[in-house]
Amino acid sequence: MKTILLVDDSATLLMSMQAILQKAGYAVETATGGDAALKKLAANKPNLMITDLNMPGMDGITLIKEAKKQPAFRFMPVLMMTTESQQEKRNEARAAGATGWLVKPVQPEQLMEVLKKLLP
């Protein structure tokens, strides 16, 4: 079973996304911020990470940069999930190592299409 680390400061969003992903057959770990996510990464070695951009403390782009510094996560796919749609932010996320960009609210069908490509 593939494991996905879901990072967002919204408990409601974490619960709804976790339910969608588990229903689709994925194991899901959650973290409410960047520091917690880095600890979960070290402990669980997920196959993919989905992170929010705007979070208190460490934002999603910084989280991606920190995760990609570790050899074990250099090639792990990372999706940025946010309400932002500015090209500048997308470019910044891609430069940090993001594989893709999802705009909230994410439709379950759209999410599954992306996951099929990234976790065959």
C-alpha positions, -999 to 999 in steps of 0.1 A, spaced: 0 0 0 13 35 -10 16 60 18 8 97 14 18 124 38 -8 152 39 3 185 53 -22 214 61 -30 237 90 -67 231 85 -80 201 105 -112 201 84 -93 198 51 -70 171 66 -100 150 76 -118 154 42 -87 147 22 -77 118 44 -111 102 39 -109 106 1 -74 91 0 -81 62 23 -113 53 4 -90 52 -27 -68 27 -10 -39 48 2 -24 48 37 -24 84 50 -2 102 75 -12 138 85 8 168 98 -5 203 107 27 221 98 61 220 83 80 210 114 56 181 122 58 170 86 96 168 86 93 145 117 67 123 100 89 121 69 118 108 89 96 82 107 74 70 79 91 74 45 59 81 25 57 76 -13 43 111 -19 36 143 0 8 168 -5 14 201 12 -4 234 17 14 265 6 4 290 34 9 276 69 20 293 101 57 287 109 71 269 79 54 274 46 50 247 20 78 258 -2 103 258 27 90 224 37 97 210 2 132 225 2 139 210 36 125 176 26 144 175 -7 177 182 11 174 146 25 187 120 0 157 96 9 132 123 -4 151 138 -33 129 120 -58 97 117 -38 68 133 -57 53 164 -39 21 181 -47 14 217 -36 -22 222 -27 -33 258 -22 -59 285 -30 -32 305 -47 -29 303 -85 -2 329 -93 24 317 -118 52 332 -97 43 309 -67 40 279 -90 74 286 -104 88 290 -69 73 257 -58 86 239 -89 121 253 -83 119 240 -47 110 205 -60 72 204 -63 60 179 -89 25 194 -93 0 220 -82 -36 215 -71 -59 245 -65 -83 242 -35 -110 230 -33 -96 199 -50 -121 176 -67 -116 140 -57 -116 129 -94 -89 154 -102 -68 143 -73 -71 106 -83 -60 114 -119 -29 131 -106 -21 103 -81 -25 76 -108 3 93 -128 26 99 -98 20 66 -79 15 40 -106 
